[in-house]
Amino acid sequence: MKVASLLPVIGESRRANLSRDIHHASLQIVAAARDSSLAVLSALGMAGFSLCKGCDAMVVFVPDGDELTCVYNAGDRGAYFIGMRVSRLSSPSAVARAARSGSRIVADDRDARLIPGDRCGIALPMCDATGRVHGIVYWSTTRETLDNTDVMADTVDLAAMAYILACERESDRSSATFDALTGLHAPRAFRAVLSETIAKRLEASSPISLWFIDTDHFKTVNDQFGHAVGDSVLQRIASLLQASLPCPHDIAARNGGDEFCALLWRTHKSQAFFRAEEFCRAVRAHDFLTGIAMTVSIGVATFPDDAASASELLEAADAAMYHSKRQGRDRVSFRSHAGIYQTVTQTP
């Protein structure tokens, strides 16, 4: 963003303040792209209210077929617009006209205004390098005019790049089948496989067991040796986990952070429990080259004994894992038919 070209001929003090606000807004928007698309829109909203003092509402629409859907709002007057749908093809509103034209539209008549009470509004498209519209930002005020609209337009251009980048990252993460660090299944992919496996189980007679695994005191490794060593520990645990699942239908996953899951096909709870004990012993005996004895806490749950769906099975195994942690870690827990958790402490 070229700050100097955006600033009108105004008092030096006001010019300096506006230049500072533009610079701060730019940094916030770019930084938000590393977080999420929603964070980018939030940073854009704060930038708009800072750069245009009269602006008191912002809503953002994204194309959805022949319609535009509101995905974000800021300001009291825009508080009820989430989920609102506007026809891209026929609506006279400023947001629809901006989507059709790919250019700035000023809401200069009653039909074009979007929010009740608007006296002035402006719709600015967020476009990529090819001119494709990815979103429409509508800013408005109850005052007669909006100040610094050129600055706001350039801010939206900057936000468009950050928003598109954030959306691409989110799409990559959501569609990833394997975790980049460990090579195990990613959480979303694992849950999809678990749901599909349970659906198949409904037509068969074999059980499905699940391990929910937490690495004990993993924060200590990161704090003492740094994240590179911590990543190495997670990779080694992933390798041990994979080695403990010889059946080709069994699947290991990284649930996130230092948590793992494993699906054990055609495995009764007692078998899953004994195999989990073996995995616990393998982790305890392994030399992670840190000088710290690593252990894991495991929860075991079995479908259909403990749950009627994939989500319930994950919750049951997770609850059993937390019971292991509460009992002192380095152990395996499961819930009995009587609803009582049973635990076995691991020994060297």
LODO-969535 format. One record per residue (C-alpha): x, y, z; residue in one letter; residue number from 1. Coordinates in steps of 0.05 Angstrom, whole numbers, plus 5000, padded with zeros to 4 digits. Example, Ala and Ser with C-alpha at 12.3 -4.5 7.8 and 13.67 -1.06 7.14 Angstrom:
residues 2
DOTOR     x     y     z  rest   nr
DOTOR  5246  4910  5156     a    1
DOTOR  5273  4979  5143     s    2
end
This chain:
residues 348
DOTOR     x     y     z  rest   nr
DOTOR  5000  5000  5000     m    1
DOTOR  5029  5068  4980     k    2
DOTOR  5013  5111  5039     v    3
DOTOR  5035  5176  5009     a    4
DOTOR  4990  5169  4949     s    5
DOTOR  4929  5158  4993     l    6
DOTOR  4935  5217  5039     l    7
DOTOR  4896  5279  5022     p    8
DOTOR  4924  5348  5033     v    9
DOTOR  4906  5356  5106     i   10
DOTOR  4939  5382  5169     g   11
DOTOR  5007  5352  5183     e   12
DOTOR  4985  5323  5250     s   13
DOTOR  4923  5289  5221     r   14
DOTOR  4964  5265  5161     r   15
DOTOR  5016  5233  5208     a   16
DOTOR  4961  5199  5248     n   17
DOTOR  4927  5171  5186     l   18
DOTOR  4994  5146  5159     s   19
DOTOR  5007  5111  5225     r   20
DOTOR  4937  5080  5224     d   21
DOTOR  4946  5055  5153     i   22
DOTOR  5013  5024  5170     h   23
DOTOR  4985  4991  5233     h   24
DOTOR  4924  4964  5196     a   25
DOTOR  4968  4935  5141     s   26
DOTOR  5011  4898  5192     l   27
DOTOR  4950  4871  5229     q   28
DOTOR  4917  4845  5165     i   29
DOTOR  4980  4811  5139     v   30
DOTOR  4992  4779  5206     a   31
DOTOR  4920  4754  5210     a   32
DOTOR  4930  4714  5146     a   33
DOTOR  4973  4665  5186     r   34
DOTOR  4915  4652  5232     d   35
DOTOR  4850  4645  5193     s   36
DOTOR  4805  4678  5141     s   37
DOTOR  4759  4700  5198     l   38
DOTOR  4819  4734  5231     a   39
DOTOR  4832  4772  5167     v   40
DOTOR  4761  4798  5165     l   41
DOTOR  4765  4817  5238     s   42
DOTOR  4829  4857  5226     a   43
DOTOR  4797  4890  5165     l   44
DOTOR  4737  4911  5208     g   45
DOTOR  4782  4943  5260     m   46
DOTOR  4821  4977  5204     a   47
DOTOR  4758  5006  5174     g   48
DOTOR  4733  5034  5239     f   49
DOTOR  4802  5064  5252     s   50
DOTOR  4812  5094  5183     l   51
DOTOR  4741  5120  5174     c   52
DOTOR  4717  5150  5239     k   53
DOTOR  4645  5157  5214     g   54
DOTOR  4639  5084  5196     c   55
DOTOR  4597  5045  5246     d   56
DOTOR  4580  4980  5210     a   57
DOTOR  4615  4929  5166     m   58
DOTOR  4588  4865  5135     v   59
DOTOR  4624  4817  5089     v   60
DOTOR  4590  4773  5036     f   61
DOTOR  4620  4716  4996     v   62
DOTOR  4595  4688  4930     p   63
DOTOR  4553  4625  4937     d   64
DOTOR  4525  4604  4870     g   65
DOTOR  4476  4657  4846     d   66
DOTOR  4474  4687  4915     e   67
DOTOR  4518  4725  4964     l   68
DOTOR  4520  4700  5037     t   69
DOTOR  4540  4743  5095     c   70
DOTOR  4598  4710  5133     v   71
DOTOR  4622  4767  5178     y   72
DOTOR  4596  4829  5212     n   73
DOTOR  4624  4884  5256     a   74
DOTOR  4592  4942  5291     g   75
DOTOR  4525  4944  5327     d   76
DOTOR  4483  4959  5265     r   77
DOTOR  4512  4899  5228     g   78
DOTOR  4501  4850  5285     a   79
DOTOR  4442  4812  5255     y   80
DOTOR  4466  4799  5184     f   81
DOTOR  4505  4734  5191     i   82
DOTOR  4474  4683  5143     g   83
DOTOR  4436  4736  5104     m   84
DOTOR  4431  4718  5030     r   85
DOTOR  4426  4767  4972     v   86
DOTOR  4415  4752  4899     s   87
DOTOR  4478  4766  4858     r   88
DOTOR  4438  4771  4794     l   89
DOTOR  4378  4815  4811     s   90
DOTOR  4388  4851  4877     s   91
DOTOR  4395  4927  4871     p   92
DOTOR  4436  4929  4935     s   93
DOTOR  4506  4957  4932     a   94
DOTOR  4537  4890  4951     v   95
DOTOR  4504  4854  4892     a   96
DOTOR  4522  4909  4844     r   97
DOTOR  4594  4907  4867     a   98
DOTOR  4595  4832  4857     a   99
DOTOR  4567  4839  4787     r  100
DOTOR  4614  4895  4766     s  101
DOTOR  4676  4876  4806     g  102
DOTOR  4684  4950  4824     s  103
DOTOR  4668  4999  4879     r  104
DOTOR  4595  5017  4888     i  105
DOTOR  4570  5075  4930     v  106
DOTOR  4502  5065  4962     a  107
DOTOR  4473  5131  4939     d  108
DOTOR  4400  5113  4937     d  109
DOTOR  4351  5078  4983     r  110
DOTOR  4350  5012  4944     d  111
DOTOR  4425  5006  4944     a  112
DOTOR  4432  5014  5019     r  113
DOTOR  4436  4950  5059     l  114
DOTOR  4428  4965  5133     i  115
DOTOR  4369  5003  5163     p  116
DOTOR  4391  5072  5183     g  117
DOTOR  4446  5077  5130     d  118
DOTOR  4454  5147  5103     r  119
DOTOR  4517  5130  5065     c  120
DOTOR  4550  5064  5047     g  121
DOTOR  4602  5035  5002     i  122
DOTOR  4612  4964  4975     a  123
DOTOR  4682  4943  4957     l  124
DOTOR  4698  4877  4922     p  125
DOTOR  4756  4833  4946     m  126
DOTOR  4786  4807  4881     c  127
DOTOR  4846  4764  4864     d  128
DOTOR  4898  4780  4811     a  129
DOTOR  4851  4755  4756     t  130
DOTOR  4794  4799  4778     g  131
DOTOR  4753  4742  4808     r  132
DOTOR  4709  4767  4865     v  133
DOTOR  4721  4728  4930     h  134
DOTOR  4681  4773  4975     g  135
DOTOR  4645  4839  4982     i  136
DOTOR  4659  4886  5040     v  137
DOTOR  4603  4936  5055     y  138
DOTOR  4619  4994  5101     w  139
DOTOR  4566  5044  5122     s  140
DOTOR  4549  5101  5169     t  141
DOTOR  4490  5140  5195     t  142
DOTOR  4527  5204  5176     r  143
DOTOR  4522  5240  5109     e  144
DOTOR  4589  5217  5082     t  145
DOTOR  4645  5166  5092     l  146
DOTOR  4715  5194  5098     d  147
DOTOR  4778  5165  5066     n  148
DOTOR  4742  5118  5018     t  149
DOTOR  4804  5113  4974     d  150
DOTOR  4845  5090  5034     v  151
DOTOR  4790  5040  5052     m  152
DOTOR  4790  5013  4981     a  153
DOTOR  4865  5001  4983     d  154
DOTOR  4858  4968  5051     t  155
DOTOR  4806  4920  5021     v  156
DOTOR  4855  4905  4964     d  157
DOTOR  4908  4887  5015     l  158
DOTOR  4858  4846  5056     a  159
DOTOR  4837  4809  4992     a  160
DOTOR  4906  4779  4984     m  161
DOTOR  4910  4760  5057     a  162
DOTOR  4839  4731  5057     y  163
DOTOR  4852  4689  4995     i  164
DOTOR  4917  4663  5024     l  165
DOTOR  4883  4645  5091     a  166
DOTOR  4826  4609  5054     c  167
DOTOR  4876  4569  5013     e  168
DOTOR  4913  4548  5077     r  169
DOTOR  4848  4528  5110     e  170
DOTOR  4829  4487  5049     s  171
DOTOR  4896  4453  5048     d  172
DOTOR  4891  4435  5122     r  173
DOTOR  4820  4410  5116     s  174
DOTOR  4833  4367  5055     s  175
DOTOR  4899  4338  5080     a  176
DOTOR  4898  4262  5089     t  177
DOTOR  4964  4256  5126     f  178
DOTOR  4997  4296  5181     d  179
DOTOR  5060  4330  5153     a  180
DOTOR  5103  4317  5215     l  181
DOTOR  5088  4244  5230     t  182
DOTOR  5060  4216  5165     g  183
DOTOR  5000  4189  5204     l  184
DOTOR  4928  4205  5185     h  185
DOTOR  4907  4277  5197     a  186
DOTOR  4849  4288  5246     p  187
DOTOR  4795  4302  5194     r  188
DOTOR  4816  4244  5150     a  189
DOTOR  4819  4197  5209     f  190
DOTOR  4749  4215  5232     r  191
DOTOR  4723  4204  5162     a  192
DOTOR  4754  4134  5161     v  193
DOTOR  4727  4119  5230     l  194
DOTOR  4657  4139  5210     s  195
DOTOR  4661  4098  5147     e  196
DOTOR  4688  4038  5185     t  197
DOTOR  4632  4041  5236     i  198
DOTOR  4581  4046  5179     a  199
DOTOR  4610  3982  5150     k  200
DOTOR  4610  3950  5220     r  201
DOTOR  4534  3960  5224     l  202
DOTOR  4528  3909  5168     e  203
DOTOR  4577  3860  5200     a  204
DOTOR  4588  3828  5268     s  205
DOTOR  4659  3847  5286     s  206
DOTOR  4677  3900  5338     p  207
DOTOR  4719  3962  5328     i  208
DOTOR  4764  3989  5383     s  209
DOTOR  4797  4057  5390     l  210
DOTOR  4857  4082  5428     w  211
DOTOR  4862  4154  5449     f  212
DOTOR  4934  4169  5468     i  213
DOTOR  4966  4229  5503     d  214
DOTOR  5042  4238  5510     t  215
DOTOR  5058  4248  5583     d  216
DOTOR  5095  4312  5604     h  217
DOTOR  5110  4330  5532     f  218
DOTOR  5113  4404  5549     k  219
DOTOR  5176  4389  5590     t  220
DOTOR  5212  4365  5527     v  221
DOTOR  5193  4428  5488     n  222
DOTOR  5212  4473  5546     d  223
DOTOR  5280  4441  5559     q  224
DOTOR  5303  4422  5489     f  225
DOTOR  5261  4464  5440     g  226
DOTOR  5208  4447  5389     h  227
DOTOR  5256  4412  5341     a  228
DOTOR  5271  4359  5393     v  229
DOTOR  5198  4356  5411     g  230
DOTOR  5180  4343  5339     d  231
DOTOR  5231  4286  5337     s  232
DOTOR  5199  4255  5398     v  233
DOTOR  5131  4258  5366     l  234
DOTOR  5158  4226  5303     q  235
DOTOR  5188  4169  5343     r  236
DOTOR  5123  4157  5381     i  237
DOTOR  5087  4157  5315     a  238
DOTOR  5135  4103  5289     s  239
DOTOR  5124  4061  5351     l  240
DOTOR  5049  4069  5344     l  241
DOTOR  5051  4048  5272     q  242
DOTOR  5093  3987  5289     a  243
DOTOR  5042  3966  5341     s  244
DOTOR  4987  3961  5288     l  245
DOTOR  5007  3902  5244     p  246
DOTOR  4938  3892  5215     c  247
DOTOR  4932  3930  5148     p  248
DOTOR  4862  3953  5167     h  249
DOTOR  4886  3986  5231     d  250
DOTOR  4898  4061  5225     i  251
DOTOR  4941  4108  5266     a  252
DOTOR  4929  4184  5268     a  253
DOTOR  4957  4245  5300     r  254
DOTOR  4899  4279  5334     n  255
DOTOR  4937  4344  5343     g  256
DOTOR  4993  4369  5386     g  257
DOTOR  5020  4309  5426     d  258
DOTOR  4956  4268  5421     e  259
DOTOR  4947  4206  5377     f  260
DOTOR  4891  4158  5359     c  261
DOTOR  4889  4087  5332     a  262
DOTOR  4832  4048  5301     l  263
DOTOR  4836  3973  5313     l  264
DOTOR  4793  3935  5264     w  265
DOTOR  4757  3872  5288     r  266
DOTOR  4787  3879  5358     t  267
DOTOR  4749  3865  5422     h  268
DOTOR  4760  3910  5482     k  269
DOTOR  4803  3859  5519     s  270
DOTOR  4848  3850  5459     q  271
DOTOR  4853  3926  5449     a  272
DOTOR  4870  3934  5522     f  273
DOTOR  4927  3883  5521     f  274
DOTOR  4955  3912  5457     r  275
DOTOR  4953  3982  5487     a  276
DOTOR  4993  3956  5546     e  277
DOTOR  5046  3930  5498     e  278
DOTOR  5049  3998  5464     f  279
DOTOR  5057  4032  5532     c  280
DOTOR  5116  3987  5547     r  281
DOTOR  5147  4000  5480     a  282
DOTOR  5145  4075  5491     v  283
DOTOR  5173  4069  5561     r  284
DOTOR  5231  4025  5537     a  285
DOTOR  5249  4069  5478     h  286
DOTOR  5309  4116  5481     d  287
DOTOR  5286  4183  5456     f  288
DOTOR  5356  4213  5464     l  289
DOTOR  5331  4267  5512     t  290
DOTOR  5350  4237  5579     g  291
DOTOR  5276  4240  5597     i  292
DOTOR  5236  4175  5604     a  293
DOTOR  5176  4185  5558     m  294
DOTOR  5110  4151  5572     t  295
DOTOR  5039  4154  5546     v  296
DOTOR  4969  4151  5576     s  297
DOTOR  4917  4112  5536     i  298
DOTOR  4842  4107  5537     g  299
DOTOR  4808  4047  5504     v  300
DOTOR  4736  4045  5478     a  301
DOTOR  4700  3995  5434     t  302
DOTOR  4642  4000  5386     f  303
DOTOR  4586  3982  5398     p  304
DOTOR  4598  3967  5472     d  305
DOTOR  4616  4038  5491     d  306
DOTOR  4585  4081  5437     a  307
DOTOR  4534  4083  5381     a  308
DOTOR  4571  4129  5333     s  309
DOTOR  4641  4151  5314     a  310
DOTOR  4637  4216  5354     s  311
DOTOR  4613  4179  5416     e  312
DOTOR  4669  4128  5409     l  313
DOTOR  4721  4184  5406     l  314
DOTOR  4689  4216  5468     e  315
DOTOR  4690  4150  5506     a  316
DOTOR  4763  4136  5490     a  317
DOTOR  4782  4207  5506     d  318
DOTOR  4747  4203  5574     a  319
DOTOR  4783  4138  5589     a  320
DOTOR  4850  4170  5570     m  321
DOTOR  4837  4228  5619     y  322
DOTOR  4823  4176  5673     h  323
DOTOR  4892  4147  5659     s  324
DOTOR  4923  4216  5668     k  325
DOTOR  4885  4229  5732     r  326
DOTOR  4908  4162  5760     q  327
DOTOR  4982  4180  5750     g  328
DOTOR  4996  4172  5675     r  329
DOTOR  5035  4117  5640     d  330
DOTOR  4975  4069  5641     r  331
DOTOR  4915  4044  5602     v  332
DOTOR  4843  4054  5623     s  333
DOTOR  4775  4031  5598     f  334
DOTOR  4703  4034  5622     r  335
DOTOR  4672  3969  5645     s  336
DOTOR  4601  3946  5630     h  337
DOTOR  4583  3972  5699     a  338
DOTOR  4606  4041  5679     g  339
DOTOR  4668  4039  5724     i  340
DOTOR  4735  4058  5696     y  341
DOTOR  4789  4005  5705     q  342
DOTOR  4863  4020  5699     t  343
DOTOR  4928  3981  5696     v  344
DOTOR  4993  4016  5716     t  345
DOTOR  5052  4002  5671     q  346
DOTOR  5116  3976  5702     t  347
DOTOR  5186  3974  5672     p  348
end
